[in-house]
Amino acid sequence: MVTRTIHIEIVTSLSTPDFIAGLKRFIARRRLPSDIYSDCGRNFIGAQKEISKLWKSDKFNSEVCNFLADKSISWHFNPPGTPHFGGIWEAGIKSVKHHLLRTLGTAVLTLEDMTTVTTQIEACLNSRPLTQLSSDPNDLAPLTPGHFLTGNALSALPEPDVTTEPMTHLSRWKLLQRAVQQFWKRSSFEYLSKLQQRPKWYSTRPNLQIGDLVVLKDERFPPMRWKLARIVEDHPGPDGLTRVYTIKTTDGTLKRSITKLCPLPIDSTY
């Protein structure tokens, strides 16, 4: 809820047994959750009843029952017909489904292919920068949702860019990578655009300040690659507004327009 970390689990149907199987896979990899929030889907209601029945069963001895009672999950359901109550996680669902539908289209994938694509998409979404990792001004490493999952930044194997190659010339594996790369370009562009909302004519927004941490916008970056920079010099115009900055990156100092700089949501003034 706090880090907006996303976990994608593939199931073959919306039945209660398949959901319980997915929940078991989630617990095996992410540990036992203390609370689950969901809508009133029948598969969720059924899973909650089955788990509660299992915990109250006489098949377990008292020691196991006491342990499970201490570790039991609190299940919270939204009121019926109120999907907006789950806006905090529905936004993450939208981030996946909106771009996934446009990148995969009507393609038919096997369960293994779908799992491969969605796992890579999950890593792309969990690699987005949240804030600076430390208070050191020379440290340009971002804190990402992936840090809360693995303790370190997520990484990906290097792959050639196949988004411009004809689909008829690609193998099945490259078609999957094409879908992941297209998802990355769409989702990262949308995320950076939200960070960079500076509407013209409506109101005057404050200039970026020296020392601010920003994300450098570059359409050529491969999946899960975010380049952070720190502003070291501003170049104000005659009207007092600054549209060009000198920034410091891990590759040296660069001069970039404000259209290529996206401030992280660290300070509420942006």
Phi and psi restraints in degrees (value plus and minus 20) as a CYANA .aco file:
   2 VAL   PHI    -102.8   -62.8
   2 VAL   PSI     -66.4   -26.4
   3 THR   PHI    -108.9   -68.9
   3 THR   PSI     -28.9    11.1
   4 ARG   PHI      36.7    76.7
   4 ARG   PSI      15.5    55.5
   5 THR   PHI     -91.1   -51.1
   5 THR   PSI     120.9   160.9
   6 ILE   PHI    -133.3   -93.3
   6 ILE   PSI     114.4   154.4
   7 HIS   PHI    -144.0  -104.0
   7 HIS   PSI     105.6   145.6
   8 ILE   PHI    -130.1   -90.1
   8 ILE   PSI     107.5   147.5
   9 GLU   PHI    -144.7  -104.7
   9 GLU   PSI     108.5   148.5
  10 ILE   PHI    -112.4   -72.4
  10 ILE   PSI     107.6   147.6
  11 VAL   PHI    -146.2  -106.2
  11 VAL   PSI     135.7   175.7
  12 THR   PHI    -106.3   -66.3
  12 THR   PSI     -34.8     5.2
  13 SER   PHI    -177.6  -137.6
  13 SER   PSI     154.3   194.3
  14 LEU   PHI    -117.7   -77.7
  14 LEU   PSI       3.1    43.1
  15 SER   PHI     -97.9   -57.9
  15 SER   PSI     142.4   182.4
  16 THR   PHI     -82.9   -42.9
  16 THR   PSI     -65.6   -25.6
  17 PRO   PHI     -79.0   -39.0
  17 PRO   PSI     -59.5   -19.5
  18 ASP   PHI     -88.3   -48.3
  18 ASP   PSI     -55.6   -15.6
  19 PHE   PHI     -87.1   -47.1
  19 PHE   PSI     -60.6   -20.6
  20 ILE   PHI     -83.5   -43.5
  20 ILE   PSI     -59.1   -19.1
  21 ALA   PHI     -83.0   -43.0
  21 ALA   PSI     -61.8   -21.8
  22 GLY   PHI     -84.3   -44.3
  22 GLY   PSI     -58.2   -18.2
  23 LEU   PHI     -85.4   -45.4
  23 LEU   PSI     -57.5   -17.5
  24 LYS   PHI     -85.2   -45.2
  24 LYS   PSI     -59.5   -19.5
  25 ARG   PHI     -84.9   -44.9
  25 ARG   PSI     -58.8   -18.8
  26 PHE   PHI     -82.6   -42.6
  26 PHE   PSI     -65.8   -25.8
  27 ILE   PHI     -84.8   -44.8
  27 ILE   PSI     -57.3   -17.3
  28 ALA   PHI     -84.7   -44.7
  28 ALA   PSI     -50.5   -10.5
  29 ARG   PHI    -122.2   -82.2
  29 ARG   PSI     -47.9    -7.9
  30 ARG   PHI    -135.3   -95.3
  30 ARG   PSI     -17.8    22.2
  31 ARG   PHI      59.0    99.0
  31 ARG   PSI     148.2   188.2
  32 LEU   PHI     -94.6   -54.6
  32 LEU   PSI     104.9   144.9
  33 PRO   PHI     -99.3   -59.3
  33 PRO   PSI     132.3   172.3
  34 SER   PHI    -107.4   -67.4
  34 SER   PSI     -49.7    -9.7
  35 ASP   PHI    -159.9  -119.9
  35 ASP   PSI     124.6   164.6
  36 ILE   PHI    -147.3  -107.3
  36 ILE   PSI     109.8   149.8
  37 TYR   PHI    -134.1   -94.1
  37 TYR   PSI     112.8   152.8
  38 SER   PHI    -175.8  -135.8
  38 SER   PSI     152.3   192.3
  39 ASP   PHI    -103.6   -63.6
  39 ASP   PSI    -188.6  -148.6
  40 CYS   PHI    -118.0   -78.0
  40 CYS   PSI      17.5    57.5
  41 GLY   PHI     -81.8   -41.8
  41 GLY   PSI     123.4   163.4
  42 ARG   PHI     -83.9   -43.9
  42 ARG   PSI     -52.7   -12.7
  43 ASN   PHI     -87.9   -47.9
  43 ASN   PSI     -54.3   -14.3
  44 PHE   PHI     -88.8   -48.8
  44 PHE   PSI     -63.6   -23.6
  45 ILE   PHI     -81.0   -41.0
  45 ILE   PSI     -64.4   -24.4
  46 GLY   PHI     -83.9   -43.9
  46 GLY   PSI     -60.0   -20.0
  47 ALA   PHI     -84.0   -44.0
  47 ALA   PSI     -61.0   -21.0
  48 GLN   PHI     -82.6   -42.6
  48 GLN   PSI     -60.0   -20.0
  49 LYS   PHI     -88.1   -48.1
  49 LYS   PSI     -60.8   -20.8
  50 GLU   PHI     -85.7   -45.7
  50 GLU   PSI     -61.9   -21.9
  51 ILE   PHI     -86.9   -46.9
  51 ILE   PSI     -62.9   -22.9
  52 SER   PHI     -82.1   -42.1
  52 SER   PSI     -59.4   -19.4
  53 LYS   PHI     -84.6   -44.6
  53 LYS   PSI     -58.4   -18.4
  54 LEU   PHI     -86.7   -46.7
  54 LEU   PSI     -62.4   -22.4
  55 TRP   PHI     -86.1   -46.1
  55 TRP   PSI     -49.3    -9.3
  56 LYS   PHI    -111.7   -71.7
  56 LYS   PSI     -17.9    22.1
  57 SER   PHI     -91.8   -51.8
  57 SER   PSI     129.9   169.9
  58 ASP   PHI    -102.5   -62.5
  58 ASP   PSI     -21.1    18.9
  59 LYS   PHI     -90.3   -50.3
  59 LYS   PSI     -41.9    -1.9
  60 PHE   PHI    -116.0   -76.0
  60 PHE   PSI     124.0   164.0
  61 ASN   PHI     -92.8   -52.8
  61 ASN   PSI     150.1   190.1
  62 SER   PHI     -82.6   -42.6
  62 SER   PSI     -54.3   -14.3
  63 GLU   PHI     -84.9   -44.9
  63 GLU   PSI     -65.7   -25.7
  64 VAL   PHI     -85.8   -45.8
  64 VAL   PSI     -60.5   -20.5
  65 CYS   PHI     -82.4   -42.4
  65 CYS   PSI     -62.0   -22.0
  66 ASN   PHI     -84.3   -44.3
  66 ASN   PSI     -59.3   -19.3
  67 PHE   PHI     -84.1   -44.1
  67 PHE   PSI     -65.7   -25.7
  68 LEU   PHI     -86.8   -46.8
  68 LEU   PSI     -53.9   -13.9
  69 ALA   PHI     -85.9   -45.9
  69 ALA   PSI     -57.8   -17.8
  70 ASP   PHI     -87.6   -47.6
  70 ASP   PSI     -51.3   -11.3
  71 LYS   PHI    -122.1   -82.1
  71 LYS   PSI      -7.4    32.6
  72 SER   PHI     -84.7   -44.7
  72 SER   PSI     134.2   174.2
  73 ILE   PHI    -114.7   -74.7
  73 ILE   PSI     111.8   151.8
  74 SER   PHI    -108.2   -68.2
  74 SER   PSI      97.7   137.7
  75 TRP   PHI    -121.0   -81.0
  75 TRP   PSI     105.1   145.1
  76 HIS   PHI    -136.0   -96.0
  76 HIS   PSI     102.9   142.9
  77 PHE   PHI    -128.0   -88.0
  77 PHE   PSI     120.4   160.4
  78 ASN   PHI     -89.2   -49.2
  78 ASN   PSI     134.5   174.5
  79 PRO   PHI     -81.0   -41.0
  79 PRO   PSI     128.9   168.9
  80 PRO   PHI     -79.1   -39.1
  80 PRO   PSI     119.3   159.3
  81 GLY   PHI      52.8    92.8
  81 GLY   PSI       2.0    42.0
  82 THR   PHI    -149.6  -109.6
  82 THR   PSI      49.3    89.3
  83 PRO   PHI     -85.5   -45.5
  83 PRO   PSI     -42.6    -2.6
  84 HIS   PHI     -89.1   -49.1
  84 HIS   PSI     -33.9     6.1
  85 PHE   PHI     -86.1   -46.1
  85 PHE   PSI     -43.9    -3.9
  86 GLY   PHI    -124.2   -84.2
  86 GLY   PSI      15.5    55.5
  87 GLY   PHI     -79.7   -39.7
  87 GLY   PSI     -51.4   -11.4
  88 ILE   PHI     -87.4   -47.4
  88 ILE   PSI     -53.3   -13.3
  89 TRP   PHI    -118.8   -78.8
  89 TRP   PSI     -43.5    -3.5
  90 GLU   PHI     -84.3   -44.3
  90 GLU   PSI     -49.4    -9.4
  91 ALA   PHI     -84.7   -44.7
  91 ALA   PSI     -59.1   -19.1
  92 GLY   PHI     -87.7   -47.7
  92 GLY   PSI     -58.2   -18.2
  93 ILE   PHI     -82.7   -42.7
  93 ILE   PSI     -60.4   -20.4
  94 LYS   PHI     -83.8   -43.8
  94 LYS   PSI     -59.5   -19.5
  95 SER   PHI     -79.4   -39.4
  95 SER   PSI     -53.4   -13.4
  96 VAL   PHI    -102.1   -62.1
  96 VAL   PSI     -73.4   -33.4
  97 LYS   PHI     -89.1   -49.1
  97 LYS   PSI     -57.0   -17.0
  98 HIS   PHI     -80.8   -40.8
  98 HIS   PSI     -69.0   -29.0
  99 HIS   PHI    -103.6   -63.6
  99 HIS   PSI     -50.5   -10.5
 100 LEU   PHI     -84.2   -44.2
 100 LEU   PSI     -59.0   -19.0
 101 LEU   PHI     -83.9   -43.9
 101 LEU   PSI     -53.9   -13.9
 102 ARG   PHI    -104.3   -64.3
 102 ARG   PSI     -41.4    -1.4
 103 THR   PHI    -110.6   -70.6
 103 THR   PSI     -58.0   -18.0
 104 LEU   PHI    -107.1   -67.1
 104 LEU   PSI     -55.1   -15.1
 105 GLY   PHI      42.4    82.4
 105 GLY   PSI    -146.3  -106.3
 106 THR   PHI    -120.2   -80.2
 106 THR   PSI      -3.9    36.1
 107 ALA   PHI     -83.1   -43.1
 107 ALA   PSI     120.6   160.6
 108 VAL   PHI    -122.0   -82.0
 108 VAL   PSI      97.4   137.4
 109 LEU   PHI    -135.1   -95.1
 109 LEU   PSI     130.0   170.0
 110 THR   PHI     -95.2   -55.2
 110 THR   PSI     149.6   189.6
 111 LEU   PHI     -81.4   -41.4
 111 LEU   PSI     -59.3   -19.3
 112 GLU   PHI     -86.9   -46.9
 112 GLU   PSI     -62.3   -22.3
 113 ASP   PHI     -83.8   -43.8
 113 ASP   PSI     -63.4   -23.4
 114 MET   PHI     -84.7   -44.7
 114 MET   PSI     -59.0   -19.0
 115 THR   PHI     -85.0   -45.0
 115 THR   PSI     -60.4   -20.4
 116 THR   PHI     -82.8   -42.8
 116 THR   PSI     -65.9   -25.9
 117 VAL   PHI     -86.0   -46.0
 117 VAL   PSI     -68.4   -28.4
 118 THR   PHI     -87.8   -47.8
 118 THR   PSI     -52.4   -12.4
 119 THR   PHI     -86.9   -46.9
 119 THR   PSI     -60.3   -20.3
 120 GLN   PHI     -88.2   -48.2
 120 GLN   PSI     -56.7   -16.7
 121 ILE   PHI     -85.0   -45.0
 121 ILE   PSI     -60.7   -20.7
 122 GLU   PHI     -77.8   -37.8
 122 GLU   PSI     -62.8   -22.8
 123 ALA   PHI     -86.1   -46.1
 123 ALA   PSI     -58.3   -18.3
 124 CYS   PHI     -80.6   -40.6
 124 CYS   PSI     -65.6   -25.6
 125 LEU   PHI     -89.1   -49.1
 125 LEU   PSI     -53.5   -13.5
 126 ASN   PHI    -104.4   -64.4
 126 ASN   PSI     -18.3    21.7
 127 SER   PHI    -116.5   -76.5
 127 SER   PSI     -23.0    17.0
 128 ARG   PHI     -86.7   -46.7
 128 ARG   PSI     120.9   160.9
 129 PRO   PHI     -94.7   -54.7
 129 PRO   PSI     116.8   156.8
 130 LEU   PHI    -120.7   -80.7
 130 LEU   PSI     -67.5   -27.5
 131 THR   PHI    -183.0  -143.0
 131 THR   PSI    -197.9  -157.9
 132 GLN   PHI     -94.6   -54.6
 132 GLN   PSI     127.7   167.7
 133 LEU   PHI     -96.4   -56.4
 133 LEU   PSI     -51.4   -11.4
 134 SER   PHI    -163.0  -123.0
 134 SER   PSI     152.0   192.0
 135 SER   PHI    -105.5   -65.5
 135 SER   PSI     -20.3    19.7
 136 ASP   PHI     -90.9   -50.9
 136 ASP   PSI     100.5   140.5
 137 PRO   PHI     -84.8   -44.8
 137 PRO   PSI     -40.2    -0.2
 138 ASN   PHI    -107.2   -67.2
 138 ASN   PSI     -26.6    13.4
 139 ASP   PHI    -110.3   -70.3
 139 ASP   PSI      94.3   134.3
 140 LEU   PHI    -124.3   -84.3
 140 LEU   PSI      -3.5    36.5
 141 ALA   PHI    -103.1   -63.1
 141 ALA   PSI     112.9   152.9
 142 PRO   PHI    -110.5   -70.5
 142 PRO   PSI     135.3   175.3
 143 LEU   PHI    -109.9   -69.9
 143 LEU   PSI     106.3   146.3
 144 THR   PHI    -142.7  -102.7
 144 THR   PSI     143.7   183.7
 145 PRO   PHI     -78.2   -38.2
 145 PRO   PSI     -47.7    -7.7
 146 GLY   PHI     -83.5   -43.5
 146 GLY   PSI     -47.6    -7.6
 147 HIS   PHI     -82.5   -42.5
 147 HIS   PSI     -52.5   -12.5
 148 PHE   PHI     -98.8   -58.8
 148 PHE   PSI     -33.8     6.2
 149 LEU   PHI    -114.8   -74.8
 149 LEU   PSI     -64.5   -24.5
 150 THR   PHI    -136.0   -96.0
 150 THR   PSI     -28.6    11.4
 151 GLY   PHI      64.9   104.9
 151 GLY   PSI     -21.0    19.0
 152 ASN   PHI    -172.2  -132.2
 152 ASN   PSI     152.8   192.8
 153 ALA   PHI     -89.0   -49.0
 153 ALA   PSI     123.1   163.1
 154 LEU   PHI     -94.4   -54.4
 154 LEU   PSI     131.5   171.5
 155 SER   PHI    -154.7  -114.7
 155 SER   PSI     144.8   184.8
 156 ALA   PHI    -158.8  -118.8
 156 ALA   PSI     132.2   172.2
 157 LEU   PHI     -89.2   -49.2
 157 LEU   PSI     120.6   160.6
 158 PRO   PHI     -86.9   -46.9
 158 PRO   PSI     114.2   154.2
 159 GLU   PHI    -154.0  -114.0
 159 GLU   PSI     123.8   163.8
 160 PRO   PHI     -89.5   -49.5
 160 PRO   PSI     131.6   171.6
 161 ASP   PHI     -94.7   -54.7
 161 ASP   PSI      96.8   136.8
 162 VAL   PHI    -135.2   -95.2
 162 VAL   PSI      -7.7    32.3
 163 THR   PHI     -90.2   -50.2
 163 THR   PSI     -43.2    -3.2
 164 THR   PHI    -117.4   -77.4
 164 THR   PSI     -25.5    14.5
 165 GLU   PHI    -102.1   -62.1
 165 GLU   PSI     127.4   167.4
 166 PRO   PHI     -81.1   -41.1
 166 PRO   PSI     118.4   158.4
 167 MET   PHI     -85.1   -45.1
 167 MET   PSI     -47.2    -7.2
 168 THR   PHI     -90.0   -50.0
 168 THR   PSI     -36.6     3.4
 169 HIS   PHI    -116.8   -76.8
 169 HIS   PSI     -19.4    20.6
 170 LEU   PHI    -120.7   -80.7
 170 LEU   PSI     123.1   163.1
 171 SER   PHI     -95.2   -55.2
 171 SER   PSI     152.9   192.9
 172 ARG   PHI     -83.7   -43.7
 172 ARG   PSI     -59.0   -19.0
 173 TRP   PHI     -83.6   -43.6
 173 TRP   PSI     -61.8   -21.8
 174 LYS   PHI     -89.5   -49.5
 174 LYS   PSI     -48.6    -8.6
 175 LEU   PHI     -84.9   -44.9
 175 LEU   PSI     -58.4   -18.4
 176 LEU   PHI     -85.7   -45.7
 176 LEU   PSI     -61.7   -21.7
 177 GLN   PHI     -87.9   -47.9
 177 GLN   PSI     -52.0   -12.0
 178 ARG   PHI     -82.7   -42.7
 178 ARG   PSI     -61.2   -21.2
 179 ALA   PHI     -84.1   -44.1
 179 ALA   PSI     -62.2   -22.2
 180 VAL   PHI     -84.9   -44.9
 180 VAL   PSI     -62.8   -22.8
 181 GLN   PHI     -86.8   -46.8
 181 GLN   PSI     -58.5   -18.5
 182 GLN   PHI     -86.4   -46.4
 182 GLN   PSI     -59.2   -19.2
 183 PHE   PHI     -81.0   -41.0
 183 PHE   PSI     -63.5   -23.5
 184 TRP   PHI     -80.3   -40.3
 184 TRP   PSI     -65.2   -25.2
 185 LYS   PHI     -84.5   -44.5
 185 LYS   PSI     -60.1   -20.1
 186 ARG   PHI     -90.0   -50.0
 186 ARG   PSI     -68.0   -28.0
 187 SER   PHI     -90.7   -50.7
 187 SER   PSI     -61.1   -21.1
 188 SER   PHI     -87.6   -47.6
 188 SER   PSI     -57.4   -17.4
 189 PHE   PHI     -83.7   -43.7
 189 PHE   PSI     -61.2   -21.2
 190 GLU   PHI     -87.0   -47.0
 190 GLU   PSI     -61.1   -21.1
 191 TYR   PHI     -84.7   -44.7
 191 TYR   PSI     -65.5   -25.5
 192 LEU   PHI     -87.1   -47.1
 192 LEU   PSI     -54.6   -14.6
 193 SER   PHI     -84.3   -44.3
 193 SER   PSI     -56.2   -16.2
 194 LYS   PHI     -88.9   -48.9
 194 LYS   PSI     -55.8   -15.8
 195 LEU   PHI     -89.5   -49.5
 195 LEU   PSI     -43.6    -3.6
 196 GLN   PHI    -125.3   -85.3
 196 GLN   PSI       0.6    40.6
 197 GLN   PHI     -87.5   -47.5
 197 GLN   PSI      84.7   124.7
 198 ARG   PHI    -152.7  -112.7
 198 ARG   PSI      55.8    95.8
 199 PRO   PHI     -84.1   -44.1
 199 PRO   PSI     117.1   157.1
 200 LYS   PHI     -98.7   -58.7
 200 LYS   PSI     129.7   169.7
 201 TRP   PHI      53.7    93.7
 201 TRP   PSI     -43.5    -3.5
 202 TYR   PHI     -95.1   -55.1
 202 TYR   PSI     -68.5   -28.5
 203 SER   PHI    -177.1  -137.1
 203 SER   PSI     137.1   177.1
 204 THR   PHI    -106.1   -66.1
 204 THR   PSI     104.4   144.4
 205 ARG   PHI    -116.7   -76.7
 205 ARG   PSI     127.0   167.0
 206 PRO   PHI     -86.2   -46.2
 206 PRO   PSI     129.1   169.1
 207 ASN   PHI     -88.7   -48.7
 207 ASN   PSI     133.3   173.3
 208 LEU   PHI     -87.3   -47.3
 208 LEU   PSI     125.4   165.4
 209 GLN   PHI    -124.2   -84.2
 209 GLN   PSI     135.4   175.4
 210 ILE   PHI     -83.0   -43.0
 210 ILE   PSI     110.9   150.9
 211 GLY   PHI      80.0   120.0
 211 GLY   PSI     -30.3     9.7
 212 ASP   PHI     -88.8   -48.8
 212 ASP   PSI     125.4   165.4
 213 LEU   PHI    -115.2   -75.2
 213 LEU   PSI     108.7   148.7
 214 VAL   PHI    -152.4  -112.4
 214 VAL   PSI     142.0   182.0
 215 VAL   PHI    -121.8   -81.8
 215 VAL   PSI     108.1   148.1
 216 LEU   PHI    -100.6   -60.6
 216 LEU   PSI     105.5   145.5
 217 LYS   PHI    -108.8   -68.8
 217 LYS   PSI      99.8   139.8
 218 ASP   PHI    -169.4  -129.4
 218 ASP   PSI      98.0   138.0
 219 GLU   PHI     -91.0   -51.0
 219 GLU   PSI     -29.8    10.2
 220 ARG   PHI    -108.4   -68.4
 220 ARG   PSI     -26.5    13.5
 221 PHE   PHI     -88.3   -48.3
 221 PHE   PSI     120.6   160.6
 222 PRO   PHI     -95.9   -55.9
 222 PRO   PSI     151.9   191.9
 223 PRO   PHI     -75.8   -35.8
 223 PRO   PSI     121.2   161.2
 224 MET   PHI      45.9    85.9
 224 MET   PSI       2.1    42.1
 225 ARG   PHI    -130.5   -90.5
 225 ARG   PSI      94.0   134.0
 226 TRP   PHI    -142.2  -102.2
 226 TRP   PSI     105.0   145.0
 227 LYS   PHI    -123.6   -83.6
 227 LYS   PSI      97.2   137.2
 228 LEU   PHI    -116.8   -76.8
 228 LEU   PSI     130.4   170.4
 229 ALA   PHI    -163.8  -123.8
 229 ALA   PSI     139.2   179.2
 230 ARG   PHI    -140.9  -100.9
 230 ARG   PSI     115.4   155.4
 231 ILE   PHI     -94.2   -54.2
 231 ILE   PSI     107.2   147.2
 232 VAL   PHI    -134.3   -94.3
 232 VAL   PSI     -37.1     2.9
 233 GLU   PHI    -178.8  -138.8
 233 GLU   PSI     121.9   161.9
 234 ASP   PHI    -133.5   -93.5
 234 ASP   PSI     135.3   175.3
 235 HIS   PHI    -148.0  -108.0
 235 HIS   PSI      62.8   102.8
 236 PRO   PHI     -89.1   -49.1
 236 PRO   PSI     131.6   171.6
 237 GLY   PHI    -109.4   -69.4
 237 GLY   PSI    -199.1  -159.1
 238 PRO   PHI     -81.7   -41.7
 238 PRO   PSI     -45.3    -5.3
 239 ASP   PHI    -108.3   -68.3
 239 ASP   PSI     -15.6    24.4
 240 GLY   PHI      67.4   107.4
 240 GLY   PSI     -26.6    13.4
 241 LEU   PHI    -114.3   -74.3
 241 LEU   PSI     120.0   160.0
 242 THR   PHI    -120.7   -80.7
 242 THR   PSI     105.0   145.0
 243 ARG   PHI    -138.3   -98.3
 243 ARG   PSI     -27.4    12.6
 244 VAL   PHI    -152.8  -112.8
 244 VAL   PSI     116.4   156.4
 245 TYR   PHI    -153.6  -113.6
 245 TYR   PSI     132.9   172.9
 246 THR   PHI    -119.3   -79.3
 246 THR   PSI     106.4   146.4
 247 ILE   PHI    -140.8  -100.8
 247 ILE   PSI     135.5   175.5
 248 LYS   PHI    -132.3   -92.3
 248 LYS   PSI     103.8   143.8
 249 THR   PHI    -139.9   -99.9
 249 THR   PSI    -200.0  -160.0
 250 THR   PHI     -88.2   -48.2
 250 THR   PSI     -36.0     4.0
 251 ASP   PHI    -118.8   -78.8
 251 ASP   PSI     -17.5    22.5
 252 GLY   PHI     103.4   143.4
 252 GLY   PSI    -186.0  -146.0
 253 THR   PHI    -117.5   -77.5
 253 THR   PSI     121.0   161.0
 254 LEU   PHI    -154.9  -114.9
 254 LEU   PSI     138.0   178.0
 255 LYS   PHI    -132.2   -92.2
 255 LYS   PSI     102.5   142.5
 256 ARG   PHI    -155.4  -115.4
 256 ARG   PSI     131.7   171.7
 257 SER   PHI     -93.9   -53.9
 257 SER   PSI     138.6   178.6
 258 ILE   PHI     -85.9   -45.9
 258 ILE   PSI     -39.9     0.1
 259 THR   PHI     -89.1   -49.1
 259 THR   PSI     -35.6     4.4
 260 LYS   PHI    -122.9   -82.9
 260 LYS   PSI     -16.2    23.8
 261 LEU   PHI    -137.9   -97.9
 261 LEU   PSI     107.4   147.4
 262 CYS   PHI    -140.2  -100.2
 262 CYS   PSI      88.8   128.8
 263 PRO   PHI     -89.4   -49.4
 263 PRO   PSI     118.7   158.7
 264 LEU   PHI     -91.5   -51.5
 264 LEU   PSI     128.6   168.6
 265 PRO   PHI     -96.2   -56.2
 265 PRO   PSI      39.5    79.5
 266 ILE   PHI    -110.0   -70.0
 266 ILE   PSI     -62.5   -22.5
 267 ASP   PHI    -126.9   -86.9
 267 ASP   PSI     114.8   154.8
 268 SER   PHI     -88.8   -48.8
 268 SER   PSI     -29.5    10.5
 269 THR   PHI     -91.4   -51.4
 269 THR   PSI     -38.0     2.0
